């Protein structure tokens, strides 16, 4: 089953993502904090994580989200992570890419581009997991 975990602190963003992805046949679950990501990953297996970088309203650095990415990968090393941010700065995009995250989406996002990324990443993740089970 293709299950996508959506992580953003804004419920309207989560709802928009849920509607968009449901229209493509994906099952989604949403969390609103970094702690929520780890809790969800402990309970279920996901095919893709689409996460916002910034969970602190008093900063625009996105460092909280960036710092969590290696920890998420320790929990599930095959989980593709699509990094999103409303703070579409070059510095943040470069920092995310330095940490190995070439899949970077600025908000507001282009629906077709986001769906293409979701399709590609879920297919790759499922193929990788199938390969590891054989």
C-alpha angles and dihedrals in degrees: 000000000000107000120174123198113213118200123186134127092228115081094201090058091049091050092049091050092046092052093046094049095040088058087060093050098258122141110227138191125188137213129181103208143041089249087055091057093056093044092051093047090054091055105040146022115247130193096206140011119210106189139177114228100215120067097155118082093199094062136047096196100099089214092133092061094041091051091051096054097079089047090052089051090053089057094047118007093184096054112111112221122209108200118212132182138171087209095079096188123152090227093058093045091050092048092050090050092048087058090055100266108128091161102085123160124186121213129271085046132202105251097215093048092049092049091049090052092047092050094047096045096046091050091050093046093049091048091049092049092047089051092052093051095054 
